Structures are given as C-alpha cells and as structure tokens.
Amino acid sequence: MRAVLFDMDGTLVDSEKLWDISLTALYEHHGGRLTPQVRASMVGGSAEDTIRAVYKDLGLEPDPAAMAESDRWLHEYTAELFDDGLPWCPGARELLEALAAQRTPMALVTNTQRALTERALNSIGKHYFSASVCGDEVPQGKPAPDAYQRAAALLGLEPSECLAIEDSVTGTAAAEGAGCPVLVVPNDVEVPAGRRRAHLSSLAGVGVADLRQVYDQLSRGIGERSA
C-alpha cells in the first residue's frame, strides 16, 4: 500500500445529510417531494447524474439551460450548508492524522465539483492531501474509473498500489474499475460484497496497520465473496 485514496461525502465527512437538506429543498423548489428511495439512488453520483435523476423523477423537461440553473441553485444552497462546518465521520480525522504521521501519500477523490470541494476542504484540511480530483475535472465521474485513475497518476502510482476508501455503490464501482482494492465503509446505503473489496462498519479505531492488512489481503485476492 503506497497511498490511500479517500472519497469525501459520507466517507470522511457526514455531508450526505447536508445534501439531503439541499436536495429536499430543490424538490420543494420545483413543487415535488424527494422520496428515500430516489435519494438513496443518488448517493455517490455525479452532479450531472443527480440533476438528470431529479428531472426524470419530477417529470420535468430535460432542458439543458434549466438543468444547469438547477445545478447552480443546488450547489449554492449546499455551499452555504458546508460553510457552517462539516461533521466528521467516526474515526476519519484520526485516520488522516495517523497516515500523515507516517508520511503515507493521500488523495481526495470525489464526485463533488471543485468549487464546493474547496469549501469542504476548509473544514477537512487541505494539508492532508498530496492531490485531489473532483467530478468536474474528469471526462466521466463515478461510477466511471476516471477520477481514481487520475488520482493515482497524480501521485505517480498505479491504481493497484493504492487502497481506496469508499462508502457508496457508485464510488466502490469507480475505484474497483480503476484497479484499486477497496475498503468499503457504508454510510446510508448498503454496498454489496466483492472479491476486491472489504467491509468495515466504521473507521473508528482503524489504524494504518489495519489498512495495510486489508490492502495485503485484497491484493492477494482474499476479498469477500459476492452475494
């Protein structure tokens, strides 16, 4: 394990609950109601996929200009929530500190757009990461592998040399597709088992040695069996 690649929303910070607020407000803005089932399908998705899902669910005409305005509205609303501070997921900050103490390279890999990610990094701490890749900086966001491939390249490594830590089905598929072994720490949505992934219920109490053990096992093909 030469580096660790972290997802942001739902993995490091519990910002998915803030997205719940802003997405609910967007639905209300359009006279609709966001159901738990539709919200769950959006977890980990790119901005473009999220807006497409909103318009399809609400039966709105997929007009590019209107969708761009909805995207702007959603991100401005979410940015205001982010500026009030982001709650850490259990154990996440301590794990960042432990990896930094051992000089393990880290990258942030998120579907969130750069402008909003920068707001989030004001709470998380930019100093932890040697690189960061956002959904609007790659040809395709998660679940495509582009963001993870770019993050590894920015670190001068192969994806297979990096352990990815994810919370969503979308993000796990992206990391796995890039060739990373994946530690899955589900937040709100269940993520299926797989041979290149391991599951933990929380990062609380997880140390660098634990990550190295997970990485070594997954690299040797000792992962979980798919359900």
SVG drawing of the C-alpha trace seen along z (x, -y; Angstrom):
<svg xmlns="http://www.w3.org/2000/svg" viewBox="-46 -30 52 46">
<polyline fill="none" stroke="black" stroke-width="0.4" points="0.0,0.0 1.8,-3.1 -1.1,-5.5 -4.6,-5.9 -7.4,-7.4 -10.3,-8.8 -13.8,-9.5 -15.2,-12.6 -19.0,-12.7 -20.1,-10.0 -16.6,-8.6 -14.6,-11.4 -17.4,-13.8 -21.1,-13.1 -22.1,-15.6 -24.6,-13.3 -27.1,-14.5 -26.4,-18.1 -27.1,-17.0 -30.4,-15.5 -31.4,-19.0 -30.4,-20.8 -31.9,-18.1 -35.1,-18.2 -35.2,-22.0 -34.6,-21.6 -37.5,-19.3 -39.7,-21.7 -38.5,-24.5 -39.9,-22.5 -43.1,-21.6 -42.1,-18.0 -41.1,-15.6 -37.9,-13.7 -38.5,-10.1 -36.0,-8.0 -35.7,-5.5 -34.8,-8.1 -32.4,-9.8 -30.6,-6.5 -30.2,-6.1 -28.3,-9.4 -25.7,-8.7 -22.2,-8.9 -23.5,-10.2 -22.0,-12.9 -23.7,-16.4 -24.8,-15.7 -26.3,-12.3 -28.0,-13.8 -29.7,-16.6 -30.8,-14.1 -32.3,-11.9 -34.2,-14.8 -35.6,-15.9 -36.6,-12.4 -38.2,-11.8 -40.2,-15.0 -41.2,-14.6 -39.6,-17.8 -38.5,-18.6 -34.7,-18.0 -33.9,-21.4 -30.1,-22.0 -30.4,-25.6 -33.0,-24.8 -30.9,-21.8 -27.8,-24.0 -29.7,-26.5 -31.0,-23.8 -27.4,-22.5 -26.2,-26.1 -29.1,-26.5 -28.4,-23.2 -24.6,-23.8 -25.0,-27.3 -27.5,-26.0 -25.2,-23.2 -22.2,-25.5 -24.0,-27.6 -24.6,-24.4 -20.9,-23.4 -19.7,-26.8 -21.4,-26.1 -19.0,-23.2 -18.9,-19.6 -19.3,-16.8 -16.5,-14.2 -17.4,-10.5 -16.3,-8.4 -12.5,-7.8 -11.9,-9.6 -9.9,-12.5 -7.8,-10.3 -7.0,-8.1 -5.9,-11.0 -3.6,-12.1 -2.1,-8.6 -1.5,-8.3 0.1,-11.8 2.3,-10.9 3.7,-8.0 4.0,-10.2 1.7,-8.0 0.5,-9.9 -3.2,-10.6 -5.5,-11.9 -9.1,-13.0 -11.3,-11.6 -14.8,-13.0 -17.7,-13.4 -18.4,-16.8 -17.5,-19.8 -14.2,-21.6 -15.8,-24.9 -17.8,-23.0 -14.9,-20.6 -12.7,-23.6 -15.3,-24.8 -15.4,-21.4 -11.6,-21.3 -11.7,-24.4 -13.2,-22.2 -11.4,-18.9 -7.9,-20.3 -6.1,-20.6 -2.8,-19.8 -3.6,-16.1 -3.7,-15.5 -1.0,-15.4 -3.7,-15.6 -7.4,-15.9 -9.7,-15.1 -13.2,-16.3 -16.1,-15.2 -16.0,-18.2 -12.3,-17.6 -12.5,-14.2 -14.3,-13.0 -16.7,-10.9 -17.5,-11.0 -18.0,-7.9 -19.0,-5.1 -16.6,-5.5 -13.0,-4.9 -11.6,-8.2 -11.3,-10.0 -9.4,-7.2 -7.1,-6.7 -6.3,-10.4 -5.6,-10.5 -3.2,-7.6 -1.4,-9.2 -1.1,-12.5 0.7,-10.5 2.9,-8.8 1.4,-5.4 -0.6,-2.6 -4.2,-2.3 -3.4,1.2 -0.8,-0.3 -3.4,-2.4 -6.1,-1.5 -9.4,-3.3 -11.8,-4.0 -15.4,-4.5 -19.0,-4.5 -21.2,-4.1 -22.0,-1.6 -21.1,-4.2 -17.8,-5.1 -16.8,-1.5 -17.5,-0.6 -15.3,-3.5 -12.4,-2.6 -12.7,1.1 -13.0,0.3 -9.7,-1.7 -7.9,1.3 -7.8,0.3 -8.6,2.6 -11.4,1.0 -12.2,0.7 -16.0,0.1 -17.4,-1.8 -21.1,-2.1 -22.8,-5.3 -26.5,-5.3 -26.6,-2.8 -25.7,0.9 -22.8,1.9 -22.6,5.5 -19.6,7.7 -16.9,8.4 -13.5,10.1 -11.6,6.8 -13.4,5.2 -13.5,5.5 -16.2,4.0 -16.0,2.2 -18.9,0.6 -16.8,-2.4 -13.3,-3.9 -13.4,-4.4 -10.3,-2.7 -8.9,-1.9 -5.1,-2.5 -2.5,-2.4 -1.6,1.2 -5.2,2.2 -5.3,0.5 -2.1,2.3 -3.5,5.6 -6.7,5.0 -4.7,4.0 -2.4,7.0 -5.3,9.4 -7.2,7.8 -4.0,7.7 -3.7,11.5 -7.3,12.0 -8.6,12.7 -11.6,10.5 -15.3,11.0 -17.5,13.3 -20.2,11.5 -23.6,12.1"/>
</svg>
